[in-house]
Amino acid sequence: MAGAAKHAFVIAGTSSGCGKTTVTLGLLRALMARHLRVQPFKIGPDYLDSSWHSAVSGVTSRNLDAFMLPTSTLNGLFNQQMQQADVAVIEGVMGLYDGYGTDPNYCSSAAMAKQLGCPVILLVDGKAVSTSIAATVMGFQRFDPSLNIAGVILNRVNSDSHYQLLAEAITRYCGLPVLGRVPVMADVALPSRHLGLVPAQENLPQDERWQQLAKQLEETVNIDHLLALSRLHSMPEGKAPTLPDAALADGLTLALAEDEAFNFYYPDNLDMLEQAGVKIQRFSPLHDNAVPDCQMIWLGGGYPEVHAATLAANFKMHESLKQAHQRRIPLYAECGGLMYLGESLTDGEGETHAMCGVLPGHSQMGKRLTRFGYCEATARQDTLLASKGETLRGHEFHYSDFSGPLPAALDCCKWRDGVAISRWQGGFQHEATFASYLHVHFAQRPEMLNRWLKLARRSQ
């Protein structure tokens, strides 16, 4: 369908937990069954929903993050991915207007829909309600009249008679088309744990489930009407980020930890490194004996606490990482990677496991979130990604806390509506190793990668 019209829509909910991810997955498969080239996106910093998008569709899902990325850069990356796609299926974050603080026009699904110029399809829970559902939809309509809420899908509605009642109320009082309903389907429920969904890498999707869901949506959702409502009349204005220095990157190999314990990576970050000339060699801290031959190492986030016993038993990998650190191969670790590099980790059951010992310190799992949300981190010293005084924008989401003798490398701050509501110190630069709880998107300032590449070049 090259040269055909392009479509894009945001699947937004009235709140978290209303079924956005499941419906997004079903629509991806239903559109693919029509031989349309889909491109999944996730608004915000979430890795888990996007991992399911990728697994179910076979197309790498991308994050659209308005906090970490300037508008032009985000739009440019969106346009880049849409070059080979017919339909963008964009899963929203939390409720439609939930963003950063109380500003509905910053980091919300609504703001992203307006930025990209695409309509919103509002997913509303239809269980145990009748005419009152129109009041809910009308509230979302009137909250921001400039937002294009183009249609409604009703979730958890099993009977046609209940659906007709709800659809008539919404059409009568809100003037919006109701595109269909999604019944309760226990077989397609997604597994979850303390950080949200279980990553698709740990719970490989069973194809029949998603075929069944796609078939159901074809029967009870008007896909033709959805496509008619979501035609893109123009692409948003933007420019893809510049790449890091190719002269520095060319010929370098990055060893990337990727397995059931470590799999939180923004694909755009990996693309930027590869497009600059870095070769990526994947390895498993769970199953392999050694880090591949490389000049740089990246340990991403994930669930080391869930796999702590297996990680602890792999002494050969501990030794390999310690030797790489001693050879001053620049090593970058985010969140779960930080936990793994410490001397020990106490899991949620209170059992302590030996970790790599690259960093002096200990991780302790808690019963509640230690940090959650966007923050700004200013370097207190020169680090792998930022010079002293430079600020990174990122996201923290963790139940653990890391403590040890190393001085903190970052001053972190969380803001809400212009007021600093929390300040703390974190992150550690230990020789050529930099580890912190902060997840960052490199496209916010691609030149940050040049610091890492320069150190890698020296380690050759």
C-alpha positions in Angstrom: 0.0 0.0 0.0 2.9 2.3 -0.7 1.7 5.8 -1.5 -1.7 5.2 0.1 -3.3 7.4 2.7 -1.7 7.2 6.2 -3.7 6.8 9.3 -3.0 7.4 13.0 -5.1 7.4 16.2 -4.5 7.5 19.9 -6.3 4.8 22.0 -6.9 6.8 25.2 -8.7 5.7 28.4 -10.6 7.4 31.1 -8.0 6.1 33.6 -5.3 3.6 34.0 -6.4 0.0 34.0 -9.3 0.5 31.6 -8.0 -2.0 29.0 -5.9 0.2 26.6 -3.1 -2.3 26.1 -5.3 -5.3 25.4 -7.5 -3.3 22.9 -4.4 -1.8 21.3 -3.0 -5.4 20.8 -6.3 -6.5 19.3 -6.5 -3.6 16.9 -2.9 -4.1 15.8 -3.7 -7.7 14.8 -7.0 -6.8 13.2 -5.4 -4.2 11.1 -2.5 -6.6 10.1 -5.2 -9.1 9.1 -6.3 -6.5 6.5 -2.7 -6.4 5.2 -2.1 -3.0 6.5 1.4 -2.1 7.7 1.1 -1.1 11.4 3.4 0.9 13.5 2.8 0.7 17.3 3.6 3.6 19.6 3.4 4.1 23.3 3.0 7.6 24.8 5.3 8.1 27.8 8.3 6.2 29.2 6.8 2.8 29.7 8.8 -0.2 28.4 6.3 -3.0 29.3 3.3 -2.1 27.1 5.6 -1.5 24.2 7.2 -4.9 24.6 3.8 -6.5 24.1 3.1 -4.3 21.1 6.3 -5.5 19.5 5.8 -9.2 20.4 2.2 -9.3 19.2 2.7 -7.3 16.0 6.2 -8.3 15.1 6.9 -4.5 14.6 9.2 -2.7 17.0 7.1 -0.3 19.1 8.4 3.2 19.8 8.0 5.5 22.8 6.7 9.0 22.3 7.9 11.0 25.3 7.3 14.7 25.4 9.2 15.2 28.7 12.5 13.7 27.5 12.3 14.8 23.8 11.9 18.2 22.3 8.7 18.6 20.1 10.7 18.8 16.8 12.7 15.7 17.7 9.8 13.6 18.7 7.8 14.6 15.6 10.9 13.8 13.5 11.2 10.3 15.0 7.4 9.7 14.5 7.7 10.7 10.8 10.7 8.5 10.3 8.8 5.4 11.6 5.7 6.2 9.5 7.6 6.2 6.2 7.1 2.5 5.9 3.7 2.3 7.7 0.1 2.7 6.8 -1.4 3.0 10.3 0.0 4.3 13.6 -1.7 2.7 16.6 -0.7 4.9 19.5 -1.5 3.6 23.0 -2.1 6.5 25.5 -0.8 6.8 29.0 -3.0 6.7 32.2 -6.2 8.7 31.6 -6.6 10.9 28.6 -5.7 14.2 30.3 -3.3 12.8 32.9 0.2 14.4 32.3 3.0 16.0 34.2 1.4 17.6 37.2 -2.1 19.1 36.6 -1.3 20.5 33.2 -3.4 18.5 30.7 -1.4 19.9 27.8 2.0 18.6 28.9 3.0 14.9 28.6 -0.6 13.7 28.4 -2.3 11.5 25.7 -4.4 14.5 24.8 -1.4 16.8 24.3 0.3 14.1 22.2 -2.7 13.7 19.9 -2.8 17.5 19.3 1.0 17.6 18.7 0.8 14.9 16.1 -2.5 16.0 14.6 -4.3 12.7 15.1 -7.7 11.9 16.6 -8.4 10.2 19.9 -10.5 7.1 20.2 -11.8 7.1 23.8 -12.0 3.7 25.5 -14.7 3.7 28.1 -15.6 0.9 30.6 -19.2 0.0 29.9 -19.6 -2.5 32.8 -22.5 -1.7 35.3 -23.6 1.5 33.7 -26.2 2.8 31.3 -27.1 6.4 30.4 -24.6 7.8 32.9 -21.9 6.7 30.5 -22.9 9.8 28.4 -22.0 12.1 31.3 -18.5 10.5 31.4 -17.9 10.9 27.7 -19.4 14.4 27.7 -17.0 15.4 30.5 -14.0 14.3 28.5 -15.4 16.1 25.4 -16.0 19.4 27.1 -12.8 19.5 29.2 -10.8 20.4 26.0 -13.0 21.3 23.1 -9.9 21.8 20.9 -9.1 18.1 21.2 -10.5 15.8 18.4 -12.2 13.0 20.2 -13.4 11.2 17.1 -15.1 8.2 18.4 -15.7 5.8 21.4 -15.1 2.1 21.9 -16.9 0.5 24.9 -14.9 -2.1 26.9 -16.3 -5.0 29.0 -19.7 -5.0 27.3 -20.9 -8.5 26.6 -24.4 -8.2 25.2 -25.7 -6.4 22.1 -28.7 -5.1 24.0 -26.4 -3.4 26.7 -24.2 -2.1 23.9 -27.2 -0.6 22.0 -28.3 1.2 25.2 -24.9 2.7 25.8 -24.3 3.6 22.2 -27.6 5.4 21.9 -27.0 7.4 25.1 -23.5 8.5 23.8 -24.8 9.3 20.3 -27.8 11.2 21.6 -26.1 13.4 24.3 -22.6 13.6 23.0 -22.9 13.4 19.2 -20.0 11.1 18.9 -19.9 7.9 16.9 -19.6 4.7 19.0 -17.3 2.4 17.0 -18.2 -0.8 18.8 -17.6 -2.9 21.9 -15.1 -5.3 23.4 -16.5 -8.1 25.5 -14.8 -9.6 28.6 -12.3 -12.1 27.3 -10.5 -13.9 30.2 -8.2 -15.8 27.8 -6.4 -12.6 26.7 -5.8 -11.1 30.1 -2.2 -9.8 30.4 0.0 -11.0 33.3 1.3 -8.4 35.7 3.6 -7.9 38.7 5.0 -5.0 40.8 6.2 -2.7 38.0 3.2 -3.4 35.7 2.8 -6.0 33.0 5.2 -8.9 32.9 7.5 -8.2 29.9 6.6 -10.1 26.7 10.1 -11.6 26.7 9.1 -13.6 29.8 5.6 -14.6 28.7 5.8 -15.1 25.0 2.4 -14.3 23.5 0.4 -17.2 22.3 -0.6 -16.4 18.7 -4.1 -18.0 19.0 -5.1 -15.6 21.7 -4.4 -12.5 19.6 -5.9 -14.0 16.5 -9.0 -14.7 18.6 -9.1 -11.1 19.9 -8.6 -9.7 16.4 -11.4 -11.8 15.1 -13.6 -10.6 17.9 -12.8 -6.9 17.2 -13.6 -7.4 13.5 -17.0 -8.6 14.6 -17.9 -6.0 17.2 -15.8 -2.9 16.3 -16.3 -1.0 13.0 -12.7 -1.0 11.7 -13.7 0.7 8.5 -15.2 3.6 10.4 -12.1 3.7 12.6 -9.8 4.0 9.5 -12.1 6.7 8.0 -11.9 8.8 11.1 -8.1 8.4 11.5 -6.8 9.5 8.1 -3.8 11.8 8.5 -4.1 14.9 6.4 -0.5 16.0 7.0 2.5 14.8 9.0 3.7 16.9 12.0 6.6 19.2 11.5 9.8 17.8 12.9 13.4 16.9 12.4 15.1 13.6 13.3 17.9 14.0 15.8 21.5 14.3 14.7 23.5 11.2 15.2 26.5 10.9 17.5 30.0 11.4 15.9 30.4 8.6 13.3 34.2 9.0 13.4 34.1 8.1 17.1 31.5 5.3 16.7 32.7 3.5 13.6 34.2 0.1 14.4 33.2 0.0 18.1 31.2 -2.9 19.5 28.6 -2.5 22.3 27.9 -5.5 24.4 24.2 -5.2 25.3 22.6 -7.2 28.1 19.4 -8.7 26.9 17.4 -11.5 28.4 14.5 -12.1 30.8 16.3 -10.1 33.5 17.4 -7.1 31.4 15.3 -5.9 28.6 14.3 -2.2 29.2 15.7 -0.3 26.2 14.2 2.4 24.0 14.7 1.1 20.4 15.5 4.7 19.2 18.5 4.7 21.5 19.9 1.5 20.0 19.1 2.8 16.5 21.1 5.9 17.1 24.1 4.0 18.1 23.9 1.5 15.2 23.3 4.3 12.6 26.4 6.1 13.9 28.4 2.9 13.3 28.4 1.0 16.6 28.0 -2.8 16.3 25.6 -4.2 18.9 26.4 -7.6 20.3 23.8 -9.0 22.6 24.6 -11.2 25.6 22.7 -12.7 28.6 23.9 -12.2 32.2 21.6 -15.1 33.1 22.8 -17.7 30.6 26.2 -16.7 29.2 29.6 -17.1 30.8 31.3 -14.0 29.6 30.8 -10.5 28.1 31.5 -10.5 24.4 34.6 -8.9 23.0 33.7 -5.2 23.1 34.7 -1.6 23.8 31.5 -0.5 25.6 28.9 -2.3 27.7 25.2 -1.5 28.5 23.2 -3.1 31.3 19.6 -1.9 30.9 16.7 -2.0 33.3 14.5 -5.0 34.0 13.8 -7.5 36.8 17.1 -8.7 38.4 15.2 -9.1 41.7 12.9 -11.8 40.0 15.9 -13.7 38.6 18.3 -12.9 41.5 19.2 -16.5 42.3 20.1 -17.4 38.8 22.1 -14.2 38.4 23.9 -14.9 41.7 24.9 -18.4 40.6 26.5 -17.2 37.4 29.9 -16.4 38.9 31.7 -16.5 35.6 29.6 -13.6 34.3 30.4 -11.6 37.5 34.1 -12.1 37.0 33.8 -11.2 33.3 32.1 -7.9 34.1 34.6 -7.1 36.9 37.5 -7.7 34.5 35.9 -5.4 31.9 35.4 -2.7 34.6 39.1 -3.1 35.6 40.2 -2.7 32.0 38.2 0.5 32.0 35.8 -0.5 29.3 33.1 2.2 29.7 30.0 0.5 31.3 26.6 2.1 31.5 23.9 0.7 33.7 20.3 1.8 34.2 18.1 0.8 37.2 18.2 -3.0 37.1 21.7 -2.8 35.7 22.7 -0.7 38.7 21.3 -3.3 41.1 23.2 -6.1 39.3 26.5 -4.3 39.5 26.4 -3.9 43.3 27.8 -6.4 45.8 24.4 -7.9 46.8 20.6 -7.7 46.3 17.9 -8.5 48.9 14.8 -9.5 47.1 11.1 -9.0 48.1 11.1 -12.2 50.2 14.1 -11.0 52.3 16.6 -13.3 50.7 20.0 -11.8 49.9 21.9 -12.8 46.7 25.5 -12.0 45.7 25.8 -9.7 42.6 28.7 -8.7 40.5 30.6 -6.5 43.0 31.6 -3.9 40.3 30.2 -1.2 42.6 30.5 -1.2 46.3 27.0 -1.2 47.7 23.8 -3.1 48.2 20.2 -3.1 46.7 17.2 -3.7 48.9 13.7 -4.3 47.5 10.9 -2.5 49.2 7.1 -3.1 49.4 6.3 0.2 47.7 7.7 2.5 45.0 10.8 4.3 46.1 10.8 6.7 43.1 8.2 7.1 40.4 8.0 9.6 37.5 9.9 12.1 35.5 12.8 14.0 36.9 15.8 16.2 36.0 19.3 15.0 37.0 22.2 17.5 37.0 25.7 16.0 37.0 27.7 16.8 40.2 30.8 15.6 38.4 31.9 14.5 34.9 30.0 11.3 34.1 29.7 8.9 31.2 26.8 10.8 29.7 27.0 14.3 31.1 29.7 16.8 32.0 29.6 18.4 35.4 26.7 20.9 35.5 24.8 19.3 32.5 21.2 18.2 33.1 19.6 15.0 31.8 15.9 14.5 31.6 14.7 11.0 32.5 12.3 8.7 34.3 12.6 6.6 37.5 10.4 3.7 38.5 11.7 1.3 41.1 10.9 -0.4 44.4 14.5 -0.9 45.4 17.0 1.4 47.0 20.8 1.2 46.5 23.2 2.2 49.3 26.9 2.2 49.5 30.0 4.4 50.1 30.4 5.9 46.6 29.5 9.7 46.4 26.4 10.5 44.4 27.0 11.7 40.8 23.6 13.3 40.2 21.4 16.0 41.9 17.9 14.9 41.0 14.7 16.9 41.2 11.0 16.1 40.6 8.8 19.0 39.7 5.1 19.5 39.8 3.4 22.6 38.3 6.6 24.6 38.6 7.3 23.6 42.2 10.1 21.2 43.2 8.3 18.5 45.2 11.3 16.2 45.8 15.0 16.5 45.7 17.6 13.7 46.1 21.0 12.5 45.0 21.7 9.4 43.1 23.8 7.7 40.4 27.5 6.7 40.7 30.5 7.3 38.4 33.1 4.7 39.5 36.2 4.8 37.2 34.7 4.2 33.7 31.4 2.8 35.0 28.3 5.0 35.3 25.2 3.5 36.9 21.9 5.2 38.1 18.2 4.5 38.4 17.5 7.1 35.7 16.2 5.9 32.3 17.1 8.3 29.6 16.2 8.8 25.9 19.4 9.7 24.0 17.6 11.7 21.4 17.1 14.5 23.9 20.7 15.4 23.3 22.6 13.0 21.0 25.9 14.6 21.7 25.8 13.0 25.2 26.8 9.7 23.5 30.0 11.2 22.2 31.4 11.2 25.8 30.7 7.4 26.0 32.2 6.8 22.5 35.4 8.8 23.3 36.0 6.6 26.4 35.2 3.5 24.4 37.7 4.6 21.7 40.4 5.0 24.4 39.7 1.4 25.7 40.5 -0.2 22.4 
